[in-house]
């Protein structure tokens, strides 16, 4: 098995994250881009990634992430 880093994206839900804060929960969901470790099977196909992003991340576009 091998691995590397990839830019992955997921939807950040204010409604789910801020259940106890109605003011923040009203914000629209936003797409987040972050660097994750991706793991590959013996055929070189992705089979999983890290649950949490690496130390850089949380940017709203790939361009913002590349600036680093």
C-alpha positions in Angstrom: 0.0 0.0 0.0 1.2 3.5 -0.8 -0.1 7.0 0.1 0.3 10.7 -0.8 -1.3 14.0 -0.1 -4.3 15.3 -2.1 -6.6 18.2 -2.0 -10.0 16.9 -1.0 -13.3 18.8 -0.6 -16.3 18.4 1.6 -19.3 20.4 2.5 -19.2 22.2 5.8 -22.7 22.4 7.4 -23.3 25.3 9.8 -26.7 23.8 10.7 -25.1 20.5 11.9 -22.0 22.1 13.4 -23.8 24.8 15.4 -26.9 23.0 16.6 -26.9 25.0 19.9 -26.2 28.3 18.2 -29.2 29.4 16.1 -27.5 32.5 14.9 -24.5 30.6 13.4 -26.7 27.7 12.2 -28.5 30.1 9.8 -25.4 30.5 7.6 -25.4 28.7 4.3 -23.3 25.6 3.9 -19.9 26.2 2.3 -17.5 24.0 0.4 -14.1 23.5 2.1 -10.9 22.4 0.4 -8.1 20.8 2.6 -5.1 18.6 2.3 -5.6 14.9 3.3 -3.5 11.8 3.3 -4.9 9.4 0.7 -4.1 5.7 0.8 -4.0 3.4 -2.3 -4.5 -0.3 -2.8 -2.1 -2.7 -4.5 -3.5 -1.6 -7.9 -2.9 2.0 -7.2 -6.6 2.9 -6.7 -7.6 5.2 -3.8 -9.1 3.2 -0.9 -9.3 5.7 1.9 -8.2 9.0 3.2 -7.4 10.6 6.6 -10.4 11.6 8.6 -9.0 15.0 9.5 -7.1 17.4 7.2 -3.4 17.9 7.5 -2.0 21.0 9.2 -2.9 23.3 6.3 -6.5 23.5 5.1 -9.9 25.0 5.7 -9.7 27.3 2.7 -12.8 27.9 0.5 -11.0 27.6 -2.9 -8.2 25.6 -4.3 -6.5 28.9 -5.3 -6.3 30.0 -1.7 -4.8 26.7 -0.7 -2.1 26.9 -3.5 -1.0 30.3 -2.3 0.6 28.6 0.7 
